[in-house]
Amino acid sequence: MADRPRFPGNTLGNRFGDPALDGEVLPPPIDPERFRHIQLLNEAVLVNFAASPNPRTPWGWSTLAWDVTMPTTFLPGVHVEAVLFGEGEQIVPAQGTRPARPYNETTYTLSLRTPLALRMMGQVTLGIDFGACFELPQRSDVIRDLIREEVRRAFPSSGQVTLRDSEIGVDFGINSFVVDIPLTADVPNWFDADIDMTLGFEVFPVDGRVAARYGFARTNVSFGTASAILSGGCSSAVAKALEAACDGFFDGFIGPAIARQLRDQVQAGMNTALAEFNQGRSPPYKVHDFTLTEFNLLVRVCPVSAPPPPPDPNRPGRDGGLEPLRS
């Protein structure tokens, strides 16, 4: 005879659904005061929340507008705030407008909150229209050559750690790259060591300018097979110590130095390309952002024709009691 189906709360030996026997985990009971705050916020109604124009031009302004019908129930000592999130946090009136010009596409969230509850009323994503922009591709080979030149600069032939004859490898990701550096170290009173370094970097736009960040270092040190025999096995321990020392050295000095030099070189190249592009153009164009891939460095330039900012009626004035933007 087939087993009868069993349902939660009706298992054999537990007809009344004891959670301790069923293994069910019930949520803790809600605090009555917090429940009253939630009920209060549920009375609110979103009438409108929009951005105009949307999308906007790069460096252009839009106006955020919202209208919320606030709760009518009164709870002693409880104040309901309207909060606008997106570029930090701003306390706003229930009905109002605000100019907006974030650098990138941004999602704004309008919420109501009390000391014990928060309710999201609506969201608006303010986009950017890049229709008037151009893309200036630069070959990734140029960036690869810049990276290799900075690595060679970091390891001159007169140093104690020098480059081997092997190729410096550069592999690109999206706005990132990994460099494989073959080195030789002159270790006093010991065997010369082959050091294979792998360094990770990021290159990314910040408000139209180039930023570069050193990410990580991985080191592999080898003294060769002969050293392991002649040193009685001590070369393995020395290699481990050298690997740790190299990682710390690159983390503290060489890696960030290469990132800074590369940032300056790429920025200079972009400035030169933009100056050539702007010859005879009015209005001029400026760099908005860029993307580095294994194929090229794609620089997006947009016309500088943003109108002056619209007035912001929500900014605190002589009679204002509005809280300022908090980031």
Helices and strands as residue ranges (DSSP letters): H 19-22, H 32-41, E 45-52, E 62-69, E 81-85, E 89-92, E 95-100, E 106-114, E 117-126, E 134-139, H 140-154, E 161-163, E 169-173, E 176-185, E 193-206, E 209-222, H 225-230, H 234-249, I 250-254, H 255-277, E 285-292, E 296-303
